[in-house]
Amino acid sequence: MGILFIALVLSGWAVWALRARISLYETTSAARLEVESDAHPIESQISGRVVKSYLKLGQQVRAGQVLLELDAESERLQLAEQQTQPRVLESQLAALRTEAEGARRALDQARETGHAAVDESRAQLRQAEGTARFAELEVNRMAPLRASGVISEMEFLRLKSEAEKSDAAVDGARLGIARLEKEHSTSERDRQTQIERLEGEISRVQTQMLTENASVRKLAHEIDKRRILAPVSWQIGETVEPRPGTFVAAGARLGSIIPDGGLKIVARFSPQAASGRIKPGQPALLKLDAFPWSQYGSVAAKVVTVAREVEDGQVRVELAAGQTNIPLQHGLTGTVEIEVKRVSPLMLVVQYLERSLAVAPQQTG
């Protein structure tokens, strides 16, 4: 009876050793939850001292919302001073434009007046030339009469004197026209020079205004850079929560905004553990550090991808988390156990013995 019992026990043990399956796991404590899409960093473009901070972990934010303000008092004072310069230049520009417009109108009026005066003088010249021709004809007509004694010498001399006066009037009219044309030309050149000078001043002031406005925009941009804005809308997932008075260096990472999306598990294994052993589709368990598994249980997961290259001495493995009552959040850390193989107890014993026998000769040697 005892032998039969022992035989039954041994038979049951043999069946269990051959047919039962034991799961083998690869474990790592370098695991954390991350959003499936990339997080957007919150960074400072410039160095400065914090004046106001609105960064708070878990806070919902909108794109463009102010998250942090750095001290910009010095830049604001410079901006206030710089903004007065364009206004002064604008007044100067308006005055110069008014003066230039007046000079152009004066030039047009002078041209019109000069042309009228020259035209009038030319008309007087034509009249004087007509009178001179008539006087000359009269002298030529009276010359034979004087020779014959029909008219007296005094009468002939009077006619000749009148003719000479007419010729002098013609010469005077011609000189007057030349003088008017010269005066008109000189006046026009002077007025044109004045207009060109004013236009040069206008151009200089306009250039100066562009420079001053560029300086104003630059200062305004510097002030804007001291207001750190949310790059996207969603939730602050990481932050150092800097306090007012804290100095922030340029390029310093102040936190990150986690976009809307599912969570994935990212774990890192040694190449020895991952190579040829961890594959997509394998089941796994995630035990979160913040939620003890003895109280909250573990999160079922499945391997999705295994990196082909080693990075920083480790292999990146991504897993999909299953349904759980644990409130999962980006950044939670934990331990991942991946079921890499299921073997019978007998095979497990055989593998153990093989390793033991392989180690024994090395220790003896």
Sequence and secondary structure as in RCSB ss.txt:
>XXXX:A:sequence
MGILFIALVLSGWAVWALRARISLYETTSAARLEVESDAHPIESQISGRVVKSYLKLGQQVRAGQVLLELDAESE
RLQLAEQQTQPRVLESQLAALRTEAEGARRALDQARETGHAAVDESRAQLRQAEGTARFAELEVNRMAPLRASGV
ISEMEFLRLKSEAEKSDAAVDGARLGIARLEKEHSTSERDRQTQIERLEGEISRVQTQMLTENASVRKLAHEIDK
RRILAPVSWQIGETVEPRPGTFVAAGARLGSIIPDGGLKIVARFSPQAASGRIKPGQPALLKLDAFPWSQYGSVA
AKVVTVAREVEDGQVRVELAAGQTNIPLQHGLTGTVEIEVKRVSPLMLVVQYLERSLAVAPQQTG
>XXXX:A:secstr
 HHHHHHHHHHHHHHHHHH  EEEEEEEEEEEEEESS  EEEE SS EEEEEE   TT EE TT EEEEE  HHH
HHHHHHHHHHHHHHHHHHHHHHHHHHHHHHHHHHHHHHHHHHHHHHHHHHHHHHHHHHHHHHHHHHHHHHHHHTS
S HHHHHHHHHHHHHHHHHHHHHHHHHHHHHHHHHHHHHHHHHHHHHHHHHHHHHHHHHHHHHHHHHHHHHHHHH
TEEE SSSEEEEEE    TT EE TT EEEEEE SS EEEEEEE HHHHTTT  TT EEEEEESSS HHHH  EE
EEEEEE SS BTTBEEEEEEE   SS   TT EEEEEEEEEEE HHHHHHHHHHHHHHHHHHHH 
